[in-house]
């Protein structure tokens, strides 16, 4: 839990929708980050389910000084864009880290992401690995193209001030597809630098 007045270095936003096993795996990796500063994790549940609320509230924190973990039910604009908007608007930090419930962030993910920021940098993105079986299905082969994308919400960090300036994610994207590219272009069109 965060003490009153304590600074949060980064807020991690994780949208989810009825995938408890994947969410548990992601949260386990997030609470075990090798990161010295305080951070928080916001689980934005697009199903607004009691089961996911209980899962987050009962999730083992894993270590002393574990991050604050908050559950947010998405009840307004649905879909990943709406979930991410609820998350960053509810976050306590100036830097917002975005990932997805099906990811396994490396132990140094937060430290590496914040290392990419300089005063003139509004957003940071990194390399994403996506193991696929051999042979992959058509869906898996298509999804693996995300590893070549310039900017994806499974692995990006954005300043709150930049999100405010561009209005966050466009909620007309109600499915997980291209809302991250739309944000990237909105940032670039507004003159923000992405590292």
Backbone as JSON Lines, residues from 0, in Angstrom:
{"i":0,"aa":"X","n":[0.83,-1.18,0.0],"ca":[0.0,0.0,0.0],"c":[0.87,1.24,0.0]}
{"i":1,"aa":"X","n":[0.45,2.28,-0.66],"ca":[1.2,3.51,-0.74],"c":[0.84,4.42,0.43]}
{"i":2,"aa":"X","n":[1.85,4.95,1.09],"ca":[1.61,5.87,2.21],"c":[1.14,7.21,1.66]}
{"i":3,"aa":"X","n":[0.31,7.92,2.42],"ca":[-0.16,9.24,1.96],"c":[1.02,10.15,1.66]}
{"i":4,"aa":"X","n":[0.97,10.83,0.53],"ca":[2.03,11.75,0.13],"c":[3.23,11.08,-0.51]}
{"i":5,"aa":"X","n":[3.26,9.75,-0.57],"ca":[4.4,9.04,-1.16],"c":[4.31,9.12,-2.68]}
{"i":6,"aa":"X","n":[5.42,9.4,-3.32],"ca":[5.46,9.56,-4.76],"c":[5.45,8.2,-5.46]}
{"i":7,"aa":"X","n":[4.61,8.1,-6.46],"ca":[4.56,6.9,-7.31],"c":[5.35,7.22,-8.57]}
{"i":8,"aa":"X","n":[6.36,6.43,-8.88],"ca":[7.22,6.69,-10.04],"c":[6.53,6.33,-11.35]}
{"i":9,"aa":"X","n":[5.75,5.27,-11.33],"ca":[5.1,4.81,-12.55],"c":[3.82,4.06,-12.19]}
{"i":10,"aa":"X","n":[2.8,4.25,-13.01],"ca":[1.55,3.51,-12.86],"c":[1.44,2.55,-14.03]}
{"i":11,"aa":"X","n":[1.18,1.28,-13.76],"ca":[1.06,0.25,-14.79],"c":[-0.42,-0.03,-15.03]}
{"i":12,"aa":"X","n":[-0.85,0.13,-16.27],"ca":[-2.24,-0.11,-16.64],"c":[-2.34,-1.43,-17.4]}
{"i":13,"aa":"X","n":[-3.21,-2.33,-16.89],"ca":[-3.41,-3.64,-17.5],"c":[-4.89,-3.84,-17.79]}
{"i":14,"aa":"X","n":[-5.33,-3.68,-19.05],"ca":[-6.71,-4.01,-19.36],"c":[-6.89,-5.53,-19.4]}
{"i":15,"aa":"X","n":[-8.07,-5.98,-19.0],"ca":[-8.33,-7.42,-19.01],"c":[-9.79,-7.67,-19.35]}
{"i":16,"aa":"X","n":[-10.05,-8.88,-19.86],"ca":[-11.42,-9.27,-20.17],"c":[-11.54,-10.79,-20.09]}
{"i":17,"aa":"X","n":[-12.0,-11.29,-18.94],"ca":[-12.33,-12.7,-18.74],"c":[-11.17,-13.64,-19.06]}
{"i":18,"aa":"X","n":[-9.95,-13.31,-18.61],"ca":[-8.81,-14.2,-18.81],"c":[-8.04,-14.33,-17.49]}
{"i":19,"aa":"X","n":[-8.65,-14.98,-16.5],"ca":[-8.05,-15.02,-15.16],"c":[-6.67,-15.67,-15.1]}
{"i":20,"aa":"X","n":[-6.45,-16.73,-15.85],"ca":[-5.14,-17.4,-15.8],"c":[-4.05,-16.5,-16.38]}
{"i":21,"aa":"X","n":[-4.35,-15.86,-17.51],"ca":[-3.36,-14.96,-18.11],"c":[-3.13,-13.75,-17.21]}
{"i":22,"aa":"X","n":[-4.18,-13.21,-16.64],"ca":[-4.04,-12.06,-15.75],"c":[-3.17,-12.43,-14.54]}
{"i":23,"aa":"X","n":[-3.39,-13.58,-13.95],"ca":[-2.59,-14.01,-12.8],"c":[-1.12,-14.1,-13.16]}
{"i":24,"aa":"X","n":[-0.82,-14.65,-14.32],"ca":[0.57,-14.76,-14.77],"c":[1.2,-13.39,-14.97]}
{"i":25,"aa":"X","n":[0.46,-12.48,-15.57],"ca":[0.95,-11.11,-15.8],"c":[1.18,-10.39,-14.47]}
{"i":26,"aa":"X","n":[0.21,-10.46,-13.57],"ca":[0.34,-9.79,-12.27],"c":[1.52,-10.34,-11.49]}
{"i":27,"aa":"X","n":[1.72,-11.65,-11.57],"ca":[2.86,-12.25,-10.87],"c":[4.17,-11.63,-11.36]}
{"i":28,"aa":"X","n":[4.31,-11.44,-12.67],"ca":[5.52,-10.82,-13.22],"c":[5.61,-9.35,-12.81]}
{"i":29,"aa":"X","n":[4.48,-8.66,-12.75],"ca":[4.5,-7.24,-12.41],"c":[4.83,-6.98,-10.94]}
{"i":30,"aa":"X","n":[4.34,-7.81,-10.03],"ca":[4.65,-7.57,-8.61],"c":[6.08,-7.96,-8.27]}
{"i":31,"aa":"X","n":[6.74,-8.67,-9.16],"ca":[8.13,-9.1,-8.93],"c":[9.15,-8.25,-9.7]}
{"i":32,"aa":"X","n":[8.75,-7.09,-10.12],"ca":[9.67,-6.22,-10.85],"c":[10.88,-5.85,-9.98]}
{"i":33,"aa":"X","n":[12.05,-5.83,-10.6],"ca":[13.27,-5.38,-9.92],"c":[13.34,-3.87,-10.12]}
{"i":34,"aa":"X","n":[12.64,-3.17,-9.25],"ca":[12.45,-1.74,-9.41],"c":[12.44,-1.12,-8.02]}
{"i":35,"aa":"X","n":[13.34,-0.19,-7.78],"ca":[13.51,0.35,-6.43],"c":[12.46,1.38,-6.04]}
{"i":36,"aa":"X","n":[11.91,2.08,-7.01],"ca":[10.93,3.13,-6.72],"c":[9.54,2.53,-6.51]}
{"i":37,"aa":"X","n":[8.65,3.31,-5.94],"ca":[7.27,2.88,-5.73],"c":[6.51,2.91,-7.06]}
{"i":38,"aa":"X","n":[5.65,1.93,-7.25],"ca":[4.81,1.89,-8.44],"c":[3.47,1.27,-8.06]}
{"i":39,"aa":"X","n":[2.51,1.45,-8.95],"ca":[1.19,0.88,-8.74],"c":[0.76,0.13,-9.98]}
{"i":40,"aa":"X","n":[-0.16,-0.81,-9.8],"ca":[-0.72,-1.58,-10.9],"c":[-2.23,-1.37,-10.88]}
{"i":41,"aa":"X","n":[-2.78,-0.99,-12.03],"ca":[-4.22,-0.78,-12.15],"c":[-4.77,-1.8,-13.14]}
{"i":42,"aa":"X","n":[-5.61,-2.7,-12.65],"ca":[-6.25,-3.71,-13.49],"c":[-7.6,-3.15,-13.91]}
{"i":43,"aa":"X","n":[-7.77,-2.95,-15.22],"ca":[-8.99,-2.35,-15.77],"c":[-9.82,-3.45,-16.41]}
{"i":44,"aa":"X","n":[-10.86,-3.85,-15.71],"ca":[-11.66,-5.02,-16.1],"c":[-12.8,-4.62,-17.02]}
{"i":45,"aa":"X","n":[-12.66,-4.96,-18.29],"ca":[-13.66,-4.6,-19.29],"c":[-14.94,-5.43,-19.15]}
{"i":46,"aa":"X","n":[-14.88,-6.51,-18.37],"ca":[-16.09,-7.29,-18.1],"c":[-16.79,-6.82,-16.83]}
{"i":47,"aa":"X","n":[-16.1,-5.99,-16.05],"ca":[-16.63,-5.49,-14.77],"c":[-17.2,-6.65,-13.94]}
{"i":48,"aa":"X","n":[-16.41,-7.72,-13.82],"ca":[-16.9,-8.93,-13.16],"c":[-16.45,-9.02,-11.7]}
{"i":49,"aa":"X","n":[-17.33,-9.58,-10.9],"ca":[-17.01,-9.78,-9.49],"c":[-15.86,-10.77,-9.33]}
{"i":50,"aa":"X","n":[-15.77,-11.74,-10.23],"ca":[-14.69,-12.73,-10.15],"c":[-13.33,-12.07,-10.33]}
{"i":51,"aa":"X","n":[-13.21,-11.16,-11.29],"ca":[-11.93,-10.48,-11.5],"c":[-11.63,-9.54,-10.35]}
{"i":52,"aa":"X","n":[-12.64,-8.88,-9.83],"ca":[-12.44,-8.02,-8.65],"c":[-11.84,-8.83,-7.51]}
{"i":53,"aa":"X","n":[-12.45,-9.98,-7.22],"ca":[-11.93,-10.84,-6.14],"c":[-10.51,-11.3,-6.44]}
{"i":54,"aa":"X","n":[-10.26,-11.67,-7.7],"ca":[-8.92,-12.14,-8.07],"c":[-7.87,-11.06,-7.76]}
{"i":55,"aa":"X","n":[-8.16,-9.83,-8.12],"ca":[-7.21,-8.74,-7.89],"c":[-7.08,-8.45,-6.39]}
{"i":56,"aa":"X","n":[-8.19,-8.38,-5.69],"ca":[-8.15,-8.07,-4.26],"c":[-7.46,-9.16,-3.45]}
{"i":57,"aa":"X","n":[-7.55,-10.41,-3.9],"ca":[-6.94,-11.52,-3.17],"c":[-5.57,-11.91,-3.71]}
{"i":58,"aa":"X","n":[-5.08,-11.19,-4.71],"ca":[-3.81,-11.57,-5.34],"c":[-2.67,-11.42,-4.35]}
{"i":59,"aa":"X","n":[-1.82,-12.45,-4.21],"ca":[-0.68,-12.33,-3.3],"c":[0.32,-11.3,-3.82]}
{"i":60,"aa":"X","n":[0.74,-10.44,-2.94],"ca":[1.64,-9.34,-3.34],"c":[3.09,-9.81,-3.5]}
{"i":61,"aa":"X","n":[3.47,-10.92,-2.89],"ca":[4.76,-11.54,-3.19],"c":[5.96,-11.07,-2.41]}
{"i":62,"aa":"X","n":[6.03,-9.82,-1.95],"ca":[7.23,-9.35,-1.25],"c":[6.92,-8.09,-0.45]}
{"i":63,"aa":"X","n":[7.82,-7.79,0.47],"ca":[7.7,-6.56,1.25],"c":[7.87,-5.38,0.29]}
{"i":64,"aa":"X","n":[7.06,-4.37,0.45],"ca":[7.16,-3.2,-0.44],"c":[6.54,-3.44,-1.8]}
{"i":65,"aa":"X","n":[5.68,-4.45,-1.9],"ca":[5.03,-4.75,-3.18],"c":[4.2,-3.54,-3.62]}
{"i":66,"aa":"X","n":[3.98,-3.43,-4.91],"ca":[3.22,-2.28,-5.41],"c":[1.76,-2.3,-4.98]}
{"i":67,"aa":"X","n":[1.18,-1.12,-4.97],"ca":[-0.27,-1.03,-4.76],"c":[-0.94,-1.67,-5.97]}
{"i":68,"aa":"X","n":[-2.0,-2.41,-5.72],"ca":[-2.71,-3.1,-6.8],"c":[-4.17,-2.7,-6.69]}
{"i":69,"aa":"X","n":[-4.68,-2.06,-7.75],"ca":[-6.06,-1.58,-7.72],"c":[-6.88,-2.2,-8.84]}
{"i":70,"aa":"X","n":[-8.13,-2.48,-8.52],"ca":[-9.1,-2.99,-9.49],"c":[-9.99,-1.84,-9.93]}
{"i":71,"aa":"X","n":[-10.2,-1.7,-11.24],"ca":[-11.09,-0.69,-11.79],"c":[-12.07,-1.38,-12.74]}
{"i":72,"aa":"X","n":[-13.35,-1.27,-12.47],"ca":[-14.37,-1.84,-13.35],"c":[-14.66,-0.86,-14.47]}
{"i":73,"aa":"X","n":[-14.56,-1.33,-15.7],"ca":[-14.85,-0.49,-16.87],"c":[-16.36,-0.54,-17.08]}
{"i":74,"aa":"X","n":[-17.02,0.58,-16.88],"ca":[-18.48,0.6,-17.0],"c":[-18.95,1.63,-18.02]}
{"i":75,"aa":"X","n":[-18.07,2.49,-18.43],"ca":[-18.45,3.53,-19.38],"c":[-18.15,3.05,-20.79]}
{"i":76,"aa":"X","n":[-17.19,3.65,-21.44],"ca":[-16.8,3.24,-22.79],"c":[-16.05,1.93,-22.71]}
{"i":77,"aa":"X","n":[-16.54,0.89,-23.38],"ca":[-15.95,-0.44,-23.29],"c":[-14.9,-0.63,-24.38]}
{"i":78,"aa":"X","n":[-14.16,-1.73,-24.26],"ca":[-13.1,-2.04,-25.2],"c":[-11.75,-1.63,-24.63]}
{"i":79,"aa":"X","n":[-10.66,-2.08,-25.26],"ca":[-9.33,-1.82,-24.71],"c":[-9.0,-0.32,-24.63]}
{"i":80,"aa":"X","n":[-9.46,0.48,-25.57],"ca":[-9.2,1.92,-25.5],"c":[-9.87,2.54,-24.28]}
{"i":81,"aa":"X","n":[-11.13,2.2,-24.06],"ca":[-11.84,2.7,-22.9],"c":[-11.21,2.22,-21.6]}
{"i":82,"aa":"X","n":[-10.79,0.96,-21.56],"ca":[-10.15,0.42,-20.36],"c":[-8.83,1.13,-20.08]}
{"i":83,"aa":"X","n":[-8.03,1.34,-21.1],"ca":[-6.75,2.04,-20.9],"c":[-6.97,3.49,-20.48]}
{"i":84,"aa":"X","n":[-7.97,4.15,-21.06],"ca":[-8.27,5.53,-20.66],"c":[-8.67,5.59,-19.18]}
{"i":85,"aa":"X","n":[-9.52,4.67,-18.74],"ca":[-9.9,4.63,-17.34],"c":[-8.65,4.45,-16.47]}
{"i":86,"aa":"X","n":[-7.76,3.58,-16.91],"ca":[-6.54,3.32,-16.15],"c":[-5.64,4.53,-16.01]}
{"i":87,"aa":"X","n":[-5.27,5.15,-17.12],"ca":[-4.33,6.27,-17.0],"c":[-4.98,7.47,-16.32]}
{"i":88,"aa":"X","n":[-6.26,7.65,-16.51],"ca":[-6.93,8.78,-15.84],"c":[-7.06,8.55,-14.34]}
{"i":89,"aa":"X","n":[-7.02,7.31,-13.89],"ca":[-7.09,6.97,-12.46],"c":[-5.71,6.83,-11.83]}
{"i":90,"aa":"X","n":[-4.67,6.86,-12.63],"ca":[-3.3,6.63,-12.17],"c":[-2.78,7.8,-11.34]}
{"i":91,"aa":"X","n":[-1.83,7.49,-10.47],"ca":[-1.23,8.5,-9.6],"c":[0.09,9.05,-10.16]}
{"i":92,"aa":"X","n":[0.7,8.37,-11.1],"ca":[2.02,8.78,-11.59],"c":[1.93,9.61,-12.86]}
{"i":93,"aa":"X","n":[2.99,10.33,-13.14],"ca":[3.11,11.09,-14.39],"c":[3.46,10.16,-15.55]}
{"i":94,"aa":"X","n":[4.18,9.08,-15.27],"ca":[4.54,8.11,-16.31],"c":[3.58,6.92,-16.19]}
{"i":95,"aa":"X","n":[2.95,6.6,-17.32],"ca":[2.0,5.48,-17.36],"c":[2.61,4.38,-18.23]}
{"i":96,"aa":"X","n":[2.74,3.19,-17.67],"ca":[3.22,2.02,-18.42],"c":[2.0,1.2,-18.83]}
{"i":97,"aa":"X","n":[1.96,0.84,-20.09],"ca":[0.85,0.02,-20.59],"c":[1.37,-1.36,-20.97]}
{"i":98,"aa":"X","n":[0.63,-2.37,-20.54],"ca":[0.88,-3.73,-21.0],"c":[-0.48,-4.42,-21.07]}
{"i":99,"aa":"X","n":[-0.49,-5.67,-21.47],"ca":[-1.73,-6.42,-21.64],"c":[-1.75,-7.62,-20.7]}
{"i":100,"aa":"X","n":[-2.93,-8.17,-20.46],"ca":[-3.05,-9.27,-19.52],"c":[-2.4,-10.56,-20.02]}
{"i":101,"aa":"X","n":[-2.08,-10.64,-21.3],"ca":[-1.44,-11.86,-21.82],"c":[0.08,-11.72,-21.95]}
{"i":102,"aa":"X","n":[0.66,-10.7,-21.32],"ca":[2.11,-10.53,-21.38],"c":[2.77,-11.05,-20.12]}
{"i":103,"aa":"X","n":[4.07,-11.25,-20.22],"ca":[4.91,-11.59,-19.06],"c":[6.07,-10.6,-19.07]}
{"i":104,"aa":"X","n":[5.89,-9.44,-18.43],"ca":[6.97,-8.45,-18.42],"c":[8.23,-9.0,-17.74]}
{"i":105,"aa":"X","n":[9.37,-8.73,-18.37],"ca":[10.65,-9.15,-17.79],"c":[10.84,-8.45,-16.44]}
{"i":106,"aa":"X","n":[11.66,-9.02,-15.56],"ca":[11.85,-8.43,-14.23],"c":[12.37,-6.99,-14.25]}
{"i":107,"aa":"X","n":[13.06,-6.61,-15.29],"ca":[13.6,-5.24,-15.37],"c":[12.79,-4.34,-16.3]}
{"i":108,"aa":"X","n":[11.57,-4.75,-16.66],"ca":[10.75,-4.01,-17.61],"c":[10.53,-2.57,-17.19]}
{"i":109,"aa":"X","n":[10.09,-2.34,-15.96],"ca":[9.83,-0.97,-15.52],"c":[11.11,-0.14,-15.5]}
{"i":110,"aa":"X","n":[12.18,-0.69,-14.97],"ca":[13.45,0.05,-14.9],"c":[13.94,0.42,-16.29]}
{"i":111,"aa":"X","n":[13.86,-0.52,-17.23],"ca":[14.31,-0.24,-18.6],"c":[13.41,0.79,-19.28]}
{"i":112,"aa":"X","n":[12.11,0.69,-19.06],"ca":[11.19,1.64,-19.68],"c":[11.43,3.05,-19.21]}
{"i":113,"aa":"X","n":[11.61,3.23,-17.92],"ca":[11.85,4.58,-17.4],"c":[13.22,5.12,-17.79]}
{"i":114,"aa":"X","n":[14.17,4.23,-18.0],"ca":[15.5,4.64,-18.42],"c":[15.46,5.34,-19.79]}
{"i":115,"aa":"X","n":[14.47,5.02,-20.6],"ca":[14.37,5.61,-21.94],"c":[13.88,7.04,-21.97]}
{"i":116,"aa":"X","n":[13.42,7.55,-20.82],"ca":[12.89,8.92,-20.79],"c":[13.99,9.94,-20.61]}
{"i":117,"aa":"X","n":[13.9,10.98,-21.41],"ca":[14.7,12.2,-21.27],"c":[13.67,13.32,-21.17]}
{"i":118,"aa":"X","n":[14.08,14.54,-20.79],"ca":[13.09,15.62,-20.64],"c":[12.23,15.87,-21.89]}
{"i":119,"aa":"X","n":[12.79,15.63,-23.08],"ca":[12.04,15.91,-24.31],"c":[11.32,14.69,-24.87]}
{"i":120,"aa":"X","n":[11.28,13.59,-24.12],"ca":[10.64,12.36,-24.59],"c":[9.28,12.22,-23.93]}
{"i":121,"aa":"X","n":[8.24,12.04,-24.75],"ca":[6.87,11.9,-24.25],"c":[6.46,10.44,-24.09]}
{"i":122,"aa":"X","n":[7.09,9.55,-24.85],"ca":[6.71,8.14,-24.8],"c":[7.91,7.27,-25.13]}
{"i":123,"aa":"X","n":[7.88,6.07,-24.6],"ca":[8.95,5.1,-24.83],"c":[8.3,3.78,-25.2]}
{"i":124,"aa":"X","n":[8.88,3.11,-26.16],"ca":[8.41,1.78,-26.52],"c":[9.61,0.85,-26.61]}
{"i":125,"aa":"X","n":[9.37,-0.44,-26.53],"ca":[10.48,-1.39,-26.52],"c":[10.2,-2.6,-27.37]}
{"i":126,"aa":"X","n":[11.15,-3.5,-27.32],"ca":[11.07,-4.74,-28.08],"c":[10.1,-5.69,-27.37]}
{"i":127,"aa":"X","n":[9.27,-6.35,-28.14],"ca":[8.34,-7.33,-27.61],"c":[8.6,-8.66,-28.3]}
{"i":128,"aa":"X","n":[8.76,-9.7,-27.51],"ca":[8.96,-11.04,-28.04],"c":[7.64,-11.79,-27.95]}
{"i":129,"aa":"X","n":[7.38,-12.6,-28.96],"ca":[6.14,-13.37,-28.96],"c":[6.44,-14.78,-29.45]}
{"i":130,"aa":"X","n":[6.65,-15.7,-28.53],"ca":[6.91,-17.08,-28.96],"c":[5.66,-17.68,-29.58]}
{"i":131,"aa":"X","n":[5.85,-18.38,-30.67],"ca":[4.73,-19.06,-31.32],"c":[5.14,-20.51,-31.59]}
{"i":132,"aa":"X","n":[4.16,-21.41,-31.6],"ca":[4.48,-22.83,-31.84],"c":[4.89,-23.06,-33.29]}
{"i":133,"aa":"X","n":[5.49,-24.2,-33.49],"ca":[5.88,-24.59,-34.84],"c":[5.13,-25.87,-35.19]}
{"i":134,"aa":"X","n":[4.24,-25.85,-36.13],"ca":[3.86,-24.73,-36.98],"c":[2.81,-23.84,-36.29]}
{"i":135,"aa":"X","n":[2.84,-22.54,-36.59],"ca":[1.84,-21.64,-36.0],"c":[0.53,-21.7,-36.77]}
{"i":136,"aa":"X","n":[-0.54,-21.35,-36.07],"ca":[-1.83,-21.19,-36.75],"c":[-1.79,-19.87,-37.53]}
{"i":137,"aa":"X","n":[-2.75,-19.66,-38.39],"ca":[-2.82,-18.39,-39.12],"c":[-2.94,-17.22,-38.16]}
{"i":138,"aa":"X","n":[-3.76,-17.39,-37.09],"ca":[-3.93,-16.33,-36.11],"c":[-2.59,-16.03,-35.41]}
{"i":139,"aa":"X","n":[-1.88,-17.07,-34.99],"ca":[-0.6,-16.89,-34.3],"c":[0.43,-16.23,-35.21]}
{"i":140,"aa":"X","n":[0.46,-16.65,-36.46],"ca":[1.39,-16.04,-37.42],"c":[1.06,-14.57,-37.61]}
{"i":141,"aa":"X","n":[-0.22,-14.24,-37.73],"ca":[-0.63,-12.85,-37.89],"c":[-0.29,-12.04,-36.64]}
{"i":142,"aa":"X","n":[-0.62,-12.56,-35.47],"ca":[-0.36,-11.85,-34.21],"c":[1.12,-11.63,-33.97]}
{"i":143,"aa":"X","n":[1.96,-12.53,-34.45],"ca":[3.4,-12.4,-34.23],"c":[3.96,-11.18,-34.96]}
{"i":144,"aa":"X","n":[3.2,-10.6,-35.88],"ca":[3.62,-9.37,-36.55],"c":[3.77,-8.22,-35.58]}
{"i":145,"aa":"X","n":[3.16,-8.32,-34.4],"ca":[3.31,-7.27,-33.39],"c":[4.77,-7.09,-32.97]}
{"i":146,"aa":"X","n":[5.58,-8.13,-33.12],"ca":[6.98,-8.01,-32.73],"c":[7.74,-7.05,-33.65]}
{"i":147,"aa":"X","n":[7.18,-6.75,-34.8],"ca":[7.83,-5.82,-35.74],"c":[7.2,-4.43,-35.71]}
{"i":148,"aa":"X","n":[6.17,-4.26,-34.9],"ca":[5.47,-2.97,-34.83],"c":[6.34,-1.93,-34.12]}
{"i":149,"aa":"X","n":[6.17,-0.68,-34.51],"ca":[6.95,0.4,-33.9],"c":[6.46,0.76,-32.51]}
{"i":150,"aa":"X","n":[5.17,0.62,-32.24],"ca":[4.59,1.12,-30.99],"c":[3.36,0.28,-30.67]}
{"i":151,"aa":"X","n":[3.44,-0.51,-29.6],"ca":[2.29,-1.32,-29.22],"c":[2.0,-1.16,-27.74]}
{"i":152,"aa":"X","n":[0.73,-1.24,-27.39],"ca":[0.32,-1.03,-26.01],"c":[0.68,-2.19,-25.1]}
{"i":153,"aa":"X","n":[1.18,-3.27,-25.63],"ca":[1.67,-4.36,-24.78],"c":[3.0,-3.97,-24.13]}
{"i":154,"aa":"X","n":[3.63,-2.91,-24.66],"ca":[4.96,-2.54,-24.17],"c":[5.24,-1.07,-24.49]}
{"i":155,"aa":"X","n":[4.59,-0.17,-23.77],"ca":[4.89,1.25,-23.97],"c":[4.68,2.04,-22.7]}
{"i":156,"aa":"X","n":[5.33,3.17,-22.64],"ca":[5.26,4.09,-21.5],"c":[4.96,5.47,-22.06]}
{"i":157,"aa":"X","n":[4.01,6.18,-21.46],"ca":[3.62,7.49,-21.98],"c":[3.44,8.46,-20.81]}
{"i":158,"aa":"X","n":[3.9,9.69,-21.02],"ca":[3.68,10.72,-19.99],"c":[2.19,11.07,-19.94]}
{"i":159,"aa":"X","n":[1.69,11.26,-18.74],"ca":[0.3,11.67,-18.55],"c":[0.04,12.97,-19.3]}
{"i":160,"aa":"X","n":[0.97,13.91,-19.25],"ca":[0.77,15.2,-19.91],"c":[0.57,15.03,-21.42]}
{"i":161,"aa":"X","n":[1.27,14.07,-22.03],"ca":[1.09,13.81,-23.46],"c":[-0.26,13.17,-23.72]}
{"i":162,"aa":"X","n":[-0.67,12.25,-22.86],"ca":[-1.99,11.63,-23.01],"c":[-3.09,12.67,-22.88]}
{"i":163,"aa":"X","n":[-2.95,13.58,-21.93],"ca":[-3.93,14.66,-21.78],"c":[-3.98,15.53,-23.03]}
{"i":164,"aa":"X","n":[-2.81,15.82,-23.59],"ca":[-2.74,16.71,-24.75],"c":[-3.43,16.13,-25.97]}
{"i":165,"aa":"X","n":[-3.35,14.81,-26.15],"ca":[-3.96,14.18,-27.34],"c":[-5.31,13.54,-27.04]}
{"i":166,"aa":"X","n":[-5.74,13.59,-25.79],"ca":[-7.05,13.03,-25.43],"c":[-7.03,11.54,-25.14]}
{"i":167,"aa":"X","n":[-5.85,10.95,-24.98],"ca":[-5.76,9.52,-24.69],"c":[-6.08,8.66,-25.89]}
{"i":168,"aa":"X","n":[-6.63,7.5,-25.63],"ca":[-6.96,6.54,-26.69],"c":[-8.31,6.88,-27.29]}
{"i":169,"aa":"X","n":[-8.43,6.7,-28.58],"ca":[-9.68,6.94,-29.3],"c":[-10.62,5.77,-29.01]}
{"i":170,"aa":"X","n":[-11.71,6.04,-28.34],"ca":[-12.62,4.97,-27.92],"c":[-13.48,4.41,-29.06]}
{"i":171,"aa":"X","n":[-13.33,4.97,-30.25],"ca":[-14.02,4.36,-31.4],"c":[-13.38,3.01,-31.74]}
{"i":172,"aa":"X","n":[-12.16,2.78,-31.26],"ca":[-11.51,1.48,-31.43],"c":[-12.01,0.6,-30.3]}
{"i":173,"aa":"X","n":[-13.02,-0.2,-30.56],"ca":[-13.64,-1.02,-29.52],"c":[-13.04,-2.42,-29.45]}
{"i":174,"aa":"X","n":[-12.18,-2.77,-30.4],"ca":[-11.48,-4.05,-30.39],"c":[-9.99,-3.77,-30.31]}
{"i":175,"aa":"X","n":[-9.23,-4.75,-29.83],"ca":[-7.78,-4.6,-29.69],"c":[-7.12,-4.68,-31.06]}
{"i":176,"aa":"X","n":[-7.13,-3.58,-31.76],"ca":[-6.5,-3.55,-33.08],"c":[-6.37,-2.11,-33.54]}
{"i":177,"aa":"X","n":[-5.17,-1.64,-33.64],"ca":[-4.79,-0.33,-34.19],"c":[-5.01,0.87,-33.26]}
{"i":178,"aa":"X","n":[-5.56,0.66,-32.08],"ca":[-5.71,1.79,-31.18],"c":[-4.34,2.3,-30.71]}
{"i":179,"aa":"X","n":[-3.36,1.4,-30.68],"ca":[-2.01,1.82,-30.3],"c":[-1.35,2.64,-31.41]}
{"i":180,"aa":"X","n":[-1.52,2.22,-32.66],"ca":[-0.99,3.0,-33.78],"c":[-1.65,4.37,-33.85]}
{"i":181,"aa":"X","n":[-2.94,4.42,-33.56],"ca":[-3.65,5.68,-33.56],"c":[-3.06,6.62,-32.5]}
{"i":182,"aa":"X","n":[-2.77,6.1,-31.31],"ca":[-2.14,6.92,-30.28],"c":[-0.75,7.37,-30.72]}
{"i":183,"aa":"X","n":[0.02,6.47,-31.31],"ca":[1.35,6.83,-31.79],"c":[1.27,8.0,-32.77]}
{"i":184,"aa":"X","n":[0.38,7.9,-33.74],"ca":[0.26,8.98,-34.73],"c":[-0.24,10.27,-34.1]}
{"i":185,"aa":"X","n":[-1.15,10.17,-33.13],"ca":[-1.64,11.37,-32.44],"c":[-0.5,12.06,-31.71]}
{"i":186,"aa":"X","n":[0.36,11.28,-31.06],"ca":[1.52,11.85,-30.36],"c":[2.46,12.53,-31.34]}
{"i":187,"aa":"X","n":[2.78,11.83,-32.43],"ca":[3.7,12.39,-33.43],"c":[3.11,13.64,-34.09]}
{"i":188,"aa":"X","n":[1.83,13.59,-34.44],"ca":[1.18,14.75,-35.06],"c":[1.18,15.96,-34.14]}
{"i":189,"aa":"X","n":[1.2,15.73,-32.83],"ca":[1.22,16.83,-31.87],"c":[2.64,17.28,-31.53]}
{"i":190,"aa":"X","n":[3.63,16.69,-32.21],"ca":[5.02,17.11,-32.01],"c":[5.73,16.44,-30.86]}
{"i":191,"aa":"X","n":[5.16,15.37,-30.31],"ca":[5.8,14.68,-29.2],"c":[6.84,13.71,-29.72]}
{"i":192,"aa":"X","n":[7.9,13.53,-28.93],"ca":[8.98,12.61,-29.3],"c":[8.75,11.26,-28.64]}
{"i":193,"aa":"X","n":[8.91,10.19,-29.43],"ca":[8.8,8.82,-28.94],"c":[10.18,8.17,-29.07]}
{"i":194,"aa":"X","n":[10.64,7.58,-27.99],"ca":[11.97,6.92,-28.01],"c":[11.78,5.41,-28.01]}
